[in-house]
Amino acid sequence: MTEDELRDGVRRLLSRYDLSEGRVLAGTGFFVDGRLVVAVIGAELCLRLDESHKVARSDISLLHFAGRPVPGWAVVDGDQLDDDSLAGWVNRGLEQLGAINESGR
């Protein structure tokens, strides 16, 4: 998926929520109730994932910014995404948001 396709797909998937958008790390962040769920940076989808997801999956990598890893954040290349897999990743982003809200972080 291209950057535009990713942004449009995320907008569509999150349209039923209180959605807002803003600049995040040279990309577009998608916020639900003011909390960042996912970001589209170039043709990549960035989202919070716990360590077990990152270790278990070979199709994602750790997010790097300014040459440094960003703990707790992963990147999925848009070339690996279609509508169904994008929906799955966005849902994981929503699940992580729920886990953060429950833990009070």
Stockholm file with secondary structure:
# STOCKHOLM 1.0

chainA/1-105         MTEDELRDGVRRLLSRYDLSEGRVLAGTGFFVDGRLVVAVIGAELCLRLDESHKVARSDISLLHFAGRPVPGWAVVDGDQLDDDSLAGWVNRGLEQLGAINESGR
#=GR chainA/1-105 SS CCHHHHHHHHHHHTTTSCEEEEEETTEEEEEETTEEEEEEETTEEEEECCHHHHHHCSSEEEEEETTEEEEEEEEEEGGGCCHHHHHHHHHHHHHHHHHHHHHTC
#=GC SS_cons         CCHHHHHHHHHHHTTTSCEEEEEETTEEEEEETTEEEEEEETTEEEEECCHHHHHHCSSEEEEEETTEEEEEEEEEEGGGCCHHHHHHHHHHHHHHHHHHHHHTC
//
